[in-house]
Amino acid sequence: MTEAFAHPVTRGIVVAALLVLVLASAAIAALSATGRISPALRRELWLRTGSWAVLLPLMLGPVLIGRVATILAVTVLGLLCLREYDRATGLFREVTTAATVALGILAVNAAALDGWYALFMALIPLVVGLLAVVTIPLDRPEGYIQRTGLAVFAFMLFGVALSHLGYMANDPNYRPLVLMLLTTVAINDVFAFTCGKLIGGRKLLPATSPNKTVSGALGALVCTSVLVALIAWPIFRGTALGHWHLLLGLGAIVSLGGQFGDLMLSSIKRDLGIKDMGAVIPGHGGLLDRFNSLLLVAPASFHYVNYFAGLSLGQPTPALPG
């Protein structure tokens, strides 16, 4: 426990998350007691708050426990997101292709667990190549482009992109960084919603996501960039990344990556003609509906931080090649 909470940013994020839950519950209770919200809205708010009460320990707990728990949690999340995607797109009917995607997700996360960066990166073209040929021996050229395209897209999102979040855990100082990304991505959605409601104005992409506004997107970009810079400064102080303009750049990556990840999933759902990717999280939908923002934020943040400050330096020789 001493190691888990060693960094002040880690302690601050955990305390802030718990405090927000308590304050949100108190606010909903007060609004309900005064009759200022409708029964339907009250039920929706309690559902969302209850879901966050379950999600937060599941998100923060593995990161606090340790490196292995973090990478395993990311692996499970990737497989569960793949399951929702398979059911929504029909890829589950292509058993060979879907199984290959799942094995690819396990492979890149195993490379992350072993700290073998060369294999981690090499698996990207290798698995994509395997997905391109795995169904050829079945002699079924009909639908080849569709099933292969869906499979490659799934592997790149739920395997490659998400596993970058897990690979960060190989860095000795990973906890505050990963916790910052998890929390600020969620807050970015709140900023976009709040700024959009307060300012209003032109719709951002009405055919893709009718409720999003230009003011909400710009407001989230500004607010999240500043918030990330403030939280990240104690993490990267004394490193090459510890300059305000670079930290604001990291914040912009978190905000833009989060918003485009959300819009990307909205595009998928609009194309499929569905509202949610699942119903496992009351008040939110499926896991993909909640964690879509991380799909682009994780790899972009990983390589940005690695370029300026370095990640996973000084790690022991990977077990497999060793």
Backbone as numpy.savetxt, mean C-alpha at the origin, in Angstrom:
# Nx Ny Nz CAx CAy CAz Cx Cy Cz
10.56 -5.18 22.96 9.72 -3.98 22.96 10.59 -2.72 22.96
11.75 -2.79 23.67 12.65 -1.64 23.69 13.16 -1.33 22.30
13.52 -2.37 21.54 14.01 -2.18 20.19 12.90 -1.68 19.27
11.69 -2.23 19.43 10.58 -1.86 18.56 10.24 -0.38 18.66
10.32 0.17 19.86 9.94 1.57 20.09 11.17 2.46 20.31
12.31 2.04 19.79 13.54 2.79 20.02 13.52 4.15 19.35
12.93 4.23 18.17 12.96 5.49 17.43 11.77 6.37 17.85
11.99 7.65 18.06 10.88 8.53 18.48 9.76 8.63 17.46
10.07 8.51 16.18 9.03 8.56 15.15 8.11 7.35 15.27
8.68 6.20 15.57 7.86 4.99 15.77 6.90 5.19 16.93
7.42 5.67 18.05 6.57 5.91 19.21 5.48 6.94 18.89
5.87 8.00 18.21 4.90 9.04 17.89 3.78 8.55 16.99
4.12 7.74 15.97 3.10 7.25 15.05 2.13 6.32 15.76
2.65 5.42 16.59 1.77 4.48 17.30 0.83 5.22 18.25
1.38 6.16 19.00 0.55 6.94 19.93 -0.49 7.76 19.17
-0.08 8.39 18.08 -1.01 9.20 17.28 -2.14 8.35 16.70
-1.80 7.15 16.23 -2.83 6.27 15.66 -3.86 5.88 16.71
-3.39 5.53 17.89 -4.32 5.16 18.97 -5.16 6.36 19.39
-4.54 7.52 19.44 -5.26 8.74 19.85 -6.35 9.10 18.84
-6.05 8.95 17.55 -7.04 9.24 16.51 -8.25 8.31 16.64
-7.99 7.05 16.92 -9.10 6.09 17.10 -9.98 6.50 18.27
-9.35 6.86 19.38 -10.11 7.26 20.57 -10.93 8.52 20.29
-10.30 9.52 19.69 -10.99 10.77 19.39 -12.12 10.57 18.38
-11.89 9.73 17.38 -12.94 9.46 16.39 -14.13 8.78 17.05
-13.87 7.82 17.92 -14.96 7.14 18.62 -15.73 8.11 19.50
-15.01 8.99 20.19 -15.67 9.96 21.06 -16.52 10.94 20.24
-15.99 11.35 19.08 -16.73 12.29 18.23 -18.01 11.65 17.68
-17.92 10.40 17.25 -19.11 9.71 16.74 -20.13 9.54 17.84
-19.68 9.18 19.03 -20.60 9.01 20.16 -21.29 10.32 20.50
-20.53 11.43 20.48 -21.12 12.73 20.79 -22.13 13.15 19.73
-21.81 12.95 18.47 -22.74 13.29 17.39 -24.00 12.44 17.45
-23.82 11.17 17.82 -24.98 10.27 17.92 -25.88 10.70 19.09
-25.27 11.07 20.21 -26.05 11.45 21.39 -26.86 12.72 21.16
-26.30 13.62 20.35 -27.01 14.89 20.09 -27.94 14.81 18.89
-27.96 13.66 18.23 -28.86 13.48 17.09 -28.48 14.28 15.86
-27.20 14.63 15.72 -26.78 15.47 14.60 -26.42 14.66 13.36
-26.43 13.33 13.45 -26.18 12.50 12.28 -27.30 11.48 12.16
-27.58 11.06 10.94 -28.66 10.11 10.69 -28.24 8.72 11.14
-29.20 7.83 11.39 -28.85 6.45 11.78 -27.98 5.75 10.74
-28.25 6.00 9.45 -27.45 5.36 8.40 -26.00 5.83 8.44
-25.81 7.15 8.59 -24.45 7.68 8.66 -23.75 7.22 9.93
-24.50 7.17 11.04 -23.91 6.71 12.30 -23.40 5.27 12.15
-24.21 4.43 11.52 -23.79 3.03 11.32 -22.55 2.96 10.43
-22.51 3.77 9.37 -21.36 3.78 8.46 -20.10 4.23 9.18
-20.22 5.26 10.01 -19.05 5.76 10.74 -18.53 4.74 11.75
-19.45 4.09 12.45 -19.02 3.07 13.42 -18.38 1.87 12.70
-18.92 1.52 11.53 -18.32 0.42 10.76 -16.89 0.75 10.36
-16.70 1.96 9.85 -15.36 2.36 9.41 -14.39 2.45 10.59
-14.86 3.00 11.70 -14.00 3.10 12.88 -13.66 1.73 13.43
-14.66 0.85 13.47 -14.40 -0.51 13.93 -13.42 -1.25 13.04
-13.53 -1.03 11.73 -12.59 -1.66 10.80 -11.17 -1.16 11.03
-11.03 0.15 11.28 -9.69 0.69 11.56 -9.14 0.15 12.88
-10.03 -0.10 13.84 -9.58 -0.66 15.12 -8.97 -2.05 14.93
-9.43 -2.77 13.91 -8.87 -4.08 13.59 -7.67 -3.95 12.66
-7.77 -3.04 11.67 -6.72 -2.90 10.68 -5.41 -2.37 11.27
-5.51 -1.40 12.16 -4.29 -0.78 12.70 -3.36 -1.78 13.39
-3.88 -2.65 14.28 -2.96 -3.65 14.86 -2.38 -4.60 13.80
-3.20 -4.93 12.79 -2.71 -5.82 11.74 -1.66 -5.15 10.87
-1.76 -3.83 10.71 -0.78 -3.08 9.92 0.48 -2.77 10.72
0.29 -2.27 11.94 1.43 -1.81 12.73 2.11 -2.96 13.48
1.31 -3.96 13.88 1.86 -5.05 14.69 3.05 -5.76 14.07
2.94 -6.28 12.83 4.09 -6.98 12.23 5.33 -6.11 12.11
5.14 -4.83 11.82 6.29 -3.92 11.70 7.01 -3.79 13.04
6.24 -3.72 14.12 6.83 -3.60 15.45 7.47 -4.91 15.89
6.89 -6.04 15.49 7.42 -7.34 15.93 8.81 -7.58 15.36
8.99 -7.32 14.05 10.32 -7.54 13.49 10.33 -7.71 11.99
11.52 -7.91 11.46 11.74 -8.00 10.02 10.98 -9.15 9.38
11.11 -10.34 9.97 10.46 -11.51 9.39 8.94 -11.35 9.39
8.39 -10.87 10.49 6.94 -10.68 10.57 6.46 -9.67 9.54
7.26 -8.63 9.30 6.87 -7.61 8.32 6.82 -8.19 6.92
7.85 -8.93 6.54 7.90 -9.51 5.19 6.81 -10.56 5.01
6.56 -11.37 6.04 5.49 -12.36 5.96 4.13 -11.69 5.83
3.92 -10.60 6.55 2.65 -9.87 6.46 2.45 -9.31 5.06
3.51 -8.77 4.47 3.41 -8.25 3.10 3.11 -9.38 2.12
3.71 -10.53 2.34 3.46 -11.69 1.48 1.99 -12.11 1.53
1.46 -12.21 2.74 0.05 -12.59 2.91 -0.86 -11.55 2.27
-0.54 -10.27 2.46 -1.35 -9.21 1.85 -1.33 -9.33 0.33
-0.17 -9.59 -0.25 -0.08 -9.75 -1.70 -0.92 -10.90 -2.21
-0.89 -12.03 -1.51 -1.68 -13.20 -1.93 -3.17 -12.95 -1.78
-3.58 -12.26 -0.72 -5.00 -11.96 -0.52 -5.49 -10.95 -1.57
-4.66 -9.98 -1.91 -5.02 -9.04 -2.97 -5.14 -9.77 -4.31
-4.24 -10.71 -4.55 -4.31 -11.51 -5.77 -5.62 -12.30 -5.82
-6.04 -12.83 -4.68 -7.28 -13.59 -4.64 -8.48 -12.71 -5.05
-8.53 -11.49 -4.51 -9.61 -10.58 -4.89 -9.55 -10.25 -6.37
-8.36 -10.00 -6.87 -8.16 -9.67 -8.28 -8.56 -10.84 -9.17
-8.16 -12.05 -8.78 -8.51 -13.24 -9.57 -10.02 -13.42 -9.69
-10.71 -13.22 -8.57 -12.16 -13.40 -8.58 -12.85 -12.31 -9.39
-12.34 -11.08 -9.29 -12.98 -9.96 -10.00 -12.75 -10.04 -11.51
-11.56 -10.46 -11.92 -11.22 -10.48 -13.34 -11.50 -11.82 -14.02
-11.73 -12.86 -13.21 -11.93 -14.19 -13.78 -10.65 -14.95 -14.01
-9.51 -14.39 -13.58 -8.23 -15.07 -13.79 -8.17 -16.40 -13.04
-8.99 -16.56 -12.01 -8.98 -17.82 -11.24 -9.35 -19.03 -12.11
-10.04 -18.76 -13.21 -10.41 -19.87 -14.10 -9.18 -20.43 -14.83
-8.16 -19.61 -14.98 -6.90 -20.06 -15.59 -5.99 -20.56 -14.48
-6.18 -21.80 -14.08 -5.53 -22.33 -12.88 -4.00 -22.28 -13.00
-3.48 -22.68 -14.14 -2.03 -22.70 -14.31 -1.43 -21.30 -14.21
-2.07 -20.35 -14.88 -1.56 -18.97 -14.88 -1.68 -18.35 -13.49
-2.83 -18.52 -12.84 -3.04 -17.94 -11.51 -2.06 -18.54 -10.50
-1.82 -19.84 -10.60 -0.88 -20.49 -9.68 0.54 -19.98 -9.90
0.90 -19.70 -11.14 2.24 -19.19 -11.44 2.42 -17.79 -10.85
1.37 -16.96 -10.92 1.43 -15.64 -10.31 1.66 -15.77 -8.80
0.91 -16.67 -8.17 1.05 -16.87 -6.72 2.47 -17.32 -6.37
3.03 -18.23 -7.17 4.40 -18.69 -6.93 5.40 -17.54 -7.13
5.12 -16.68 -8.11 5.99 -15.53 -8.32 5.97 -14.58 -7.13
4.78 -14.38 -6.56 4.68 -13.53 -5.36 5.47 -14.14 -4.21
5.36 -15.43 -4.03 6.12 -16.11 -2.97 7.62 -16.00 -3.23
8.02 -16.09 -4.49 9.44 -16.07 -4.83 10.07 -14.71 -4.53
9.43 -13.62 -4.95 10.05 -12.30 -4.72 10.08 -11.97 -3.23
9.08 -12.41 -2.50 9.09 -12.15 -1.05 10.10 -13.04 -0.34
10.34 -14.25 -0.87 11.40 -15.10 -0.31 12.76 -14.46 -0.52
12.97 -13.86 -1.70 14.22 -13.16 -1.96 14.37 -11.96 -1.02
13.27 -11.28 -0.74 13.30 -10.17 0.21 13.63 -10.67 1.61
13.03 -11.80 1.99 13.29 -12.37 3.31 14.74 -12.79 3.46
15.35 -13.25 2.37 16.74 -13.67 2.39 17.70 -12.49 2.24
17.16 -11.31 1.92 18.02 -10.15 1.72 18.88 -10.24 0.48
18.42 -11.00 -0.52 19.18 -11.22 -1.76 18.65 -10.26 -2.82
19.21 -9.07 -2.86 18.67 -8.02 -3.74 18.83 -8.37 -5.21
19.95 -9.00 -5.58 20.17 -9.36 -6.98 19.09 -10.32 -7.47
18.76 -11.31 -6.66 17.70 -12.25 -7.04 16.34 -11.55 -7.02
16.14 -10.69 -6.04 14.89 -9.93 -5.93 14.59 -9.19 -7.22
15.58 -8.51 -7.79 15.38 -7.77 -9.02 15.35 -8.69 -10.24
16.15 -9.77 -10.21 16.19 -10.69 -11.36 14.87 -11.43 -11.54
14.16 -11.66 -10.44 12.90 -12.40 -10.52 11.83 -11.65 -11.31
11.97 -10.34 -11.44 10.95 -9.57 -12.17 10.89 -10.02 -13.64
11.98 -9.95 -14.42 11.88 -10.43 -15.79 11.73 -11.94 -15.90
12.30 -12.67 -14.94 12.21 -14.14 -15.02 10.77 -14.63 -14.85
10.06 -14.08 -13.87 8.67 -14.50 -13.65 7.77 -14.01 -14.79
8.01 -12.79 -15.27 7.23 -12.29 -16.40 7.44 -13.19 -17.62
8.68 -13.59 -17.86 8.95 -14.52 -18.96 8.25 -15.86 -18.76
8.25 -16.35 -17.53 7.58 -17.62 -17.24 6.08 -17.51 -17.49
5.49 -16.38 -17.08 4.06 -16.17 -17.31 3.73 -16.12 -18.80
4.68 -15.66 -19.60 4.45 -15.56 -21.04 4.45 -16.93 -21.72
5.11 -17.92 -21.11 5.24 -19.23 -21.78 4.51 -20.36 -21.06
4.03 -20.11 -19.83 3.54 -21.23 -19.02 2.33 -21.91 -19.62
1.49 -21.20 -20.36 0.29 -21.83 -20.93 0.48 -22.26 -22.38
1.64 -21.98 -22.96 1.86 -22.37 -24.36 1.77 -23.88 -24.56
2.33 -24.72 -23.67 2.20 -26.17 -23.85 0.76 -26.68 -23.81
-0.17 -25.89 -23.29 -1.58 -26.31 -23.26 -2.23 -26.22 -24.64
-1.54 -25.59 -25.59 -2.03 -25.48 -26.97 -3.40 -24.80 -27.02
-3.52 -23.67 -26.29 -4.76 -22.90 -26.26 -4.46 -21.45 -26.60
-4.25 -21.14 -27.88 -3.93 -19.76 -28.23 -5.08 -18.78 -28.00
-6.31 -19.29 -27.97 -7.45 -18.40 -27.72 -7.35 -17.79 -26.31
-7.42 -16.49 -26.23 -7.37 -15.81 -24.94 -5.99 -15.67 -24.36
-4.95 -15.98 -25.15 -3.59 -15.94 -24.65 -3.20 -14.54 -24.17
-3.47 -13.53 -24.98 -3.07 -12.16 -24.62 -3.79 -11.72 -23.36
-5.08 -12.03 -23.25 -5.85 -11.59 -22.09 -5.34 -12.21 -20.80
-5.19 -13.55 -20.79 -4.77 -14.20 -19.54 -3.34 -13.86 -19.17
-2.47 -13.73 -20.17 -1.08 -13.38 -19.89 -0.97 -11.94 -19.41
-1.71 -11.03 -20.05 -1.70 -9.64 -19.63 -2.22 -9.46 -18.21
-3.34 -10.14 -17.90 -3.88 -10.06 -16.54 -2.89 -10.61 -15.52
-2.20 -11.69 -15.89 -1.27 -12.32 -14.95 -0.04 -11.45 -14.71
0.52 -10.89 -15.77 1.70 -10.03 -15.62 1.35 -8.80 -14.80
0.19 -8.21 -15.07 -0.27 -7.04 -14.32 -0.39 -7.39 -12.83
-0.97 -8.55 -12.53 -1.14 -8.97 -11.14 0.20 -9.19 -10.46
1.12 -9.85 -11.14 2.43 -10.10 -10.53 3.18 -8.81 -10.26
3.13 -7.87 -11.20 3.84 -6.61 -11.03 3.28 -5.80 -9.87
1.97 -5.87 -9.66 1.34 -5.09 -8.59 1.48 -5.77 -7.24
1.02 -7.02 -7.15 0.91 -7.68 -5.85 2.17 -8.45 -5.46
3.05 -8.68 -6.43 4.32 -9.32 -6.15 5.44 -8.31 -6.08
5.77 -7.73 -7.22 6.92 -6.82 -7.31 6.70 -5.55 -6.49
5.59 -4.85 -6.74 5.38 -3.54 -6.10 5.27 -3.68 -4.58
4.39 -4.57 -4.12 4.19 -4.70 -2.67 5.42 -5.24 -1.96
6.15 -6.13 -2.61 7.31 -6.72 -1.93 8.40 -5.70 -1.64
8.39 -4.57 -2.35 9.34 -3.50 -2.01 9.10 -2.99 -0.58
7.84 -2.99 -0.17 7.54 -2.58 1.21 8.16 -3.56 2.19
8.06 -4.85 1.88 8.67 -5.85 2.75 10.19 -5.79 2.74
10.78 -5.52 1.57 12.23 -5.48 1.48 12.82 -4.36 2.32
12.04 -3.30 2.53 12.53 -2.21 3.39 12.87 -2.71 4.79
12.24 -3.80 5.21 12.47 -4.31 6.56 13.88 -4.86 6.74
14.62 -5.03 5.65 16.01 -5.46 5.77 16.92 -4.33 6.25
16.42 -3.11 6.18 17.21 -1.98 6.68 17.13 -1.95 8.21
18.23 -1.72 8.89 18.20 -1.72 10.37 17.23 -0.69 10.95
16.97 0.39 10.22 16.13 1.46 10.73 14.79 1.50 9.98
14.25 0.31 9.70 13.07 0.26 8.82 11.78 0.67 9.49
11.65 0.50 10.78 10.34 0.67 11.44 9.74 2.06 11.23
10.44 3.14 11.55 9.82 4.45 11.35 9.49 4.73 9.90
10.32 4.27 8.97 10.06 4.51 7.54 8.80 3.79 7.08
8.70 2.50 7.39 7.53 1.71 6.94 6.26 2.22 7.62
6.33 2.51 8.91 5.15 3.03 9.60 4.72 4.39 9.03
5.71 5.22 8.69 5.37 6.51 8.10 4.63 6.33 6.78
5.09 5.41 5.93 4.44 5.18 4.65 3.03 4.64 4.84
2.86 3.69 5.75 1.54 3.11 5.98 0.53 4.15 6.46
0.97 5.01 7.36 0.03 5.98 7.94 -0.21 7.17 7.02
0.85 7.69 6.39 0.65 8.88 5.55 -0.12 8.56 4.28
-0.01 7.34 3.78 -0.82 6.95 2.62 -2.30 7.00 2.99
-2.64 6.54 4.19 -4.03 6.59 4.64 -4.48 8.04 4.88
-3.61 8.85 5.48 -3.95 10.25 5.74 -4.09 11.03 4.43
-3.33 10.64 3.43 -3.43 11.29 2.12 -4.87 11.22 1.57
-5.52 10.08 1.78 -6.93 9.94 1.37 -7.82 10.90 2.15
-7.53 11.06 3.45 -8.32 11.98 4.28 -8.13 13.42 3.81
-6.90 13.78 3.51 -6.63 15.14 3.01 -7.38 15.40 1.71
-7.36 14.42 0.80 -8.03 14.60 -0.49 -9.54 14.77 -0.29
-10.11 13.94 0.59 -11.55 14.02 0.86 -11.91 15.36 1.50
-11.13 15.76 2.53 -11.43 16.98 3.26 -11.29 18.22 2.38
-10.19 18.33 1.66 -9.98 19.50 0.78 -11.03 19.54 -0.32
-11.39 18.38 -0.84 -12.41 18.35 -1.89 -13.76 18.83 -1.39
-14.10 18.43 -0.15 -15.39 18.83 0.41 -15.40 20.31 0.79
-14.29 20.79 1.34 -14.24 22.18 1.79 -14.15 23.17 0.63
-13.39 22.82 -0.39 -13.15 23.75 -1.50 -14.09 23.48 -2.68
-14.29 22.19 -2.98 -15.17 21.83 -4.09 -14.53 22.17 -5.43
-15.39 22.44 -6.42 -14.87 22.82 -7.73 -14.90 21.69 -8.73
-14.05 21.80 -9.72 -14.06 20.90 -10.87 -13.72 19.46 -10.48
-14.41 18.52 -11.11 -14.13 17.11 -10.90 -12.78 16.76 -11.54
-12.07 15.86 -10.90 -10.75 15.47 -11.39 -10.86 14.57 -12.62
-11.46 13.41 -12.44 -11.67 12.46 -13.54 -13.07 11.85 -13.34
-14.10 12.54 -13.78 -15.47 12.12 -13.45 -15.85 10.74 -13.94
-15.31 10.30 -15.07 -15.65 8.97 -15.57 -14.95 7.87 -14.77
-13.81 8.19 -14.20 -13.03 7.20 -13.45 -13.42 7.17 -11.98
-13.47 8.35 -11.36 -13.81 8.46 -9.94 -14.63 9.73 -9.74
-15.96 9.63 -9.79 -16.83 10.81 -9.81 -16.71 11.71 -8.59
-16.28 11.19 -7.45 -16.26 11.99 -6.22 -14.98 12.78 -6.02
-13.96 12.54 -6.82 -12.68 13.22 -6.63 -12.67 14.56 -7.38
-12.07 15.56 -6.74 -12.00 16.90 -7.32 -10.54 17.32 -7.51
-10.35 18.31 -8.38 -9.00 18.85 -8.58 -8.50 19.49 -7.29
-9.37 20.20 -6.59 -8.97 20.84 -5.33 -8.56 19.80 -4.29
-9.26 18.67 -4.25 -8.91 17.61 -3.32 -7.54 17.01 -3.63
-7.28 16.80 -4.93 -5.99 16.22 -5.33 -4.85 17.17 -5.01
-5.01 18.46 -5.33 -3.95 19.43 -5.06 -3.77 19.67 -3.57
-4.90 19.73 -2.84 -4.81 19.89 -1.40 -4.08 18.75 -0.74
-4.38 17.51 -1.17 -3.69 16.34 -0.62 -2.21 16.37 -0.96
-1.88 16.80 -2.18 -0.47 16.88 -2.58 0.31 17.82 -1.67
-0.26 18.98 -1.40 0.43 19.96 -0.55 0.51 19.48 0.89
-0.63 19.06 1.45 -0.68 18.68 2.87 0.15 17.43 3.14
0.05 16.43 2.28 0.80 15.18 2.50 2.28 15.40 2.33
2.67 16.22 1.35 4.09 16.49 1.14 4.71 17.13 2.38
4.01 18.08 2.97 4.50 18.75 4.16 4.54 17.77 5.34
3.47 16.99 5.52 3.41 16.05 6.63 4.52 15.01 6.54
4.73 14.44 5.37 5.78 13.44 5.19 7.15 14.05 5.47
7.38 15.27 4.98 8.66 15.93 5.22 8.92 16.13 6.72
7.88 16.53 7.45 8.03 16.76 8.89 8.32 15.45 9.62
7.62 14.37 9.23 7.84 13.08 9.90 9.17 12.47 9.49
9.54 12.64 8.22 10.74 11.99 7.70 12.03 12.69 8.14
11.95 13.96 8.52 13.17 14.67 8.87 13.92 14.01 10.03
13.26 13.62 11.13 14.01 12.93 12.20 14.55 11.57 11.76
13.92 10.96 10.75 14.39 9.65 10.28 15.67 9.79 9.47
15.73 10.81 8.61 16.85 10.93 7.67 17.79 12.09 8.00
17.63 12.67 9.17 18.52 13.75 9.59 19.96 13.24 9.62
20.87 14.00 9.00 22.27 13.60 8.95 22.63 12.75 7.75
21.64 12.40 6.91 21.90 11.64 5.69 21.76 12.57 4.48
22.06 12.03 3.31 21.95 12.82 2.08 20.50 13.19 1.78
19.56 12.45 2.35 18.14 12.74 2.14 17.61 13.77 3.13
18.41 14.14 4.09 17.95 15.03 5.16 17.94 16.49 4.78
17.40 16.81 3.62 17.23 18.19 3.17 15.76 18.40 2.84
15.25 19.58 3.17 13.81 19.79 3.07 13.27 19.61 1.66
14.00 20.05 0.65 13.48 19.91 -0.71 13.39 18.44 -1.12
14.34 17.63 -0.65 14.29 16.19 -0.96 13.20 15.49 -0.15
13.00 15.91 1.08 11.94 15.33 1.90 10.57 15.70 1.36
10.43 16.92 0.86 9.17 17.30 0.21 8.96 16.48 -1.06
10.05 16.14 -1.74 9.94 15.26 -2.90 9.43 13.89 -2.52
9.92 13.36 -1.38 9.40 12.08 -0.90 7.93 12.19 -0.57
7.52 13.30 0.03 6.10 13.51 0.33 5.26 13.57 -0.93
5.78 14.22 -1.97 5.06 14.29 -3.24 4.89 12.90 -3.85
5.92 12.06 -3.71 5.84 10.69 -4.21 4.74 9.92 -3.48
4.68 10.09 -2.16 3.65 9.40 -1.37 2.26 9.86 -1.79
2.08 11.18 -1.94 0.76 11.70 -2.29 0.34 11.33 -3.71
1.23 11.58 -4.68 0.89 11.29 -6.07 0.76 9.78 -6.30
1.70 9.02 -5.72 1.61 7.56 -5.87 0.34 7.01 -5.26
-0.05 7.55 -4.09 -1.28 7.10 -3.44 -2.51 7.43 -4.26
-2.55 8.65 -4.79 -3.71 9.06 -5.58 -3.82 8.29 -6.89
-2.69 8.10 -7.56 -2.74 7.35 -8.81 -3.01 5.87 -8.57
-2.55 5.34 -7.43 -2.89 3.95 -7.10 -4.38 3.78 -6.91
-4.99 4.75 -6.25 -6.45 4.72 -6.05 -7.18 4.86 -7.38
-6.71 5.77 -8.23 -7.35 5.96 -9.54 -7.14 4.75 -10.44
-6.00 4.09 -10.29 -5.75 2.88 -11.07 -6.76 1.79 -10.72
-7.00 1.60 -9.42 -7.98 0.59 -9.01 -9.38 1.01 -9.43
-9.68 2.30 -9.37 -10.99 2.77 -9.84 -11.17 2.47 -11.32
-10.12 2.62 -12.10 -10.19 2.32 -13.53 -10.48 0.83 -13.74
-9.83 -0.01 -12.94 -10.06 -1.45 -13.04 -11.51 -1.78 -12.71
-12.00 -1.20 -11.63 -13.38 -1.49 -11.21 -14.40 -0.96 -12.22
-14.15 0.23 -12.77 -15.07 0.76 -13.77 -15.08 -0.12 -15.01
-13.92 -0.60 -15.39 -13.83 -1.48 -16.56 -14.57 -2.79 -16.33
-14.51 -3.29 -15.09 -15.19 -4.55 -14.75 -16.66 -4.34 -14.41
-17.05 -3.09 -14.14 -18.43 -2.80 -13.79 -18.80 -3.20 -12.38
-17.84 -3.07 -11.44 -18.10 -3.42 -10.04 -17.80 -2.22 -9.16
-18.37 -2.21 -7.94 -18.17 -1.10 -7.01 -16.96 -1.33 -6.13
-16.83 -2.54 -5.58 -15.72 -2.88 -4.69 -15.08 -4.18 -5.16
-13.81 -4.34 -4.80 -13.10 -5.57 -5.16 -13.43 -6.71 -4.20
-14.04 -6.39 -3.07 -14.40 -7.41 -2.10 -15.25 -6.80 -1.01
-15.50 -7.59 0.04 -16.32 -7.10 1.15 -15.76 -7.53 2.49
-14.44 -7.79 2.53 -13.85 -8.33 3.74 -13.70 -7.28 4.83
-13.65 -5.99 4.45 -13.48 -4.92 5.44 -14.76 -4.09 5.47
-15.57 -4.21 6.51 -16.82 -3.44 6.58 -16.58 -1.95 6.47
-17.34 -1.29 5.62 -17.21 0.15 5.44 -16.12 0.55 4.46
-15.29 -0.39 4.03 -14.20 -0.08 3.11 -14.29 -0.87 1.82
-14.76 -2.11 1.88 -14.78 -2.99 0.71 -13.78 -4.10 0.89
-12.97 -4.32 -0.13 -11.98 -5.37 -0.07 -10.62 -4.84 0.36
-9.66 -5.76 0.49 -8.30 -5.36 0.85 -7.70 -4.44 -0.21
-7.98 -4.74 -1.47 -7.46 -3.89 -2.55 -8.06 -2.48 -2.48
-9.31 -2.39 -2.08 -9.93 -1.07 -1.96 -9.25 -0.23 -0.88
-8.69 -0.88 0.12 -8.03 -0.17 1.21 -6.55 0.07 0.95
-5.86 -0.90 0.35 -4.40 -0.84 0.23 -3.93 -0.54 -1.19
-4.83 -0.12 -2.08 -4.42 0.15 -3.47 -3.34 1.23 -3.56
-3.37 2.21 -2.66 -2.41 3.32 -2.72 -0.97 2.84 -2.54
-0.78 1.78 -1.77 0.57 1.29 -1.52 1.21 0.67 -2.75
0.41 0.26 -3.72 0.94 -0.45 -4.87 1.96 0.38 -5.65
1.75 1.67 -5.72 2.69 2.55 -6.42 3.63 3.25 -5.45
3.16 3.52 -4.24 3.98 4.23 -3.26 5.17 3.38 -2.82
4.96 2.08 -2.59 6.03 1.23 -2.05 7.27 1.20 -2.94
7.16 0.84 -4.23 8.39 0.81 -5.04 8.99 2.19 -5.29
8.13 3.21 -5.51 8.65 4.55 -5.77 9.41 5.09 -4.56
8.85 4.91 -3.37 9.51 5.39 -2.15 10.80 4.60 -1.88
10.74 3.30 -2.11 11.92 2.45 -1.89 13.10 2.96 -2.70
12.91 3.15 -3.99 14.03 3.53 -4.85 14.45 4.98 -4.64
13.50 5.84 -4.26 13.85 7.23 -3.96 14.74 7.29 -2.72
14.33 6.61 -1.66 15.12 6.60 -0.43 16.45 5.89 -0.67
16.43 4.79 -1.40 17.66 4.04 -1.65 18.66 4.85 -2.46
18.16 5.68 -3.38 19.06 6.48 -4.22 19.79 7.54 -3.38
19.08 8.19 -2.49 19.67 9.29 -1.73 20.32 8.84 -0.42
19.68 7.94 0.29 20.16 7.59 1.63 20.66 6.17 1.74
20.28 5.30 0.80 20.68 3.91 0.88 19.76 3.12 1.78
19.42 1.92 1.36 18.58 1.01 2.15 19.26 -0.34 2.24
19.08 -1.00 3.38 19.58 -2.38 3.57 21.08 -2.46 3.39
21.80 -1.43 3.77 23.25 -1.48 3.67 23.83 -2.22 4.85
24.95 -2.89 4.62 25.61 -3.59 5.70 24.93 -4.87 6.13
24.07 -5.43 5.25 23.40 -6.67 5.58 24.35 -7.85 5.34
24.15 -8.96 6.05 25.00 -10.14 5.84 24.77 -10.76 4.46
25.69 -11.62 4.05 25.57 -12.30 2.78 24.28 -13.13 2.77
23.47 -13.05 1.70 22.25 -13.85 1.63 22.53 -15.33 1.86
21.59 -15.99 2.49 21.79 -17.40 2.87 21.88 -18.31 1.66
21.02 -18.07 0.65 20.96 -19.00 -0.47 22.24 -19.01 -1.30
22.72 -17.86 -1.82 23.99 -17.93 -2.57 25.17 -18.24 -1.68
25.08 -17.81 -0.38 26.18 -18.10 0.55 26.36 -19.60 0.72
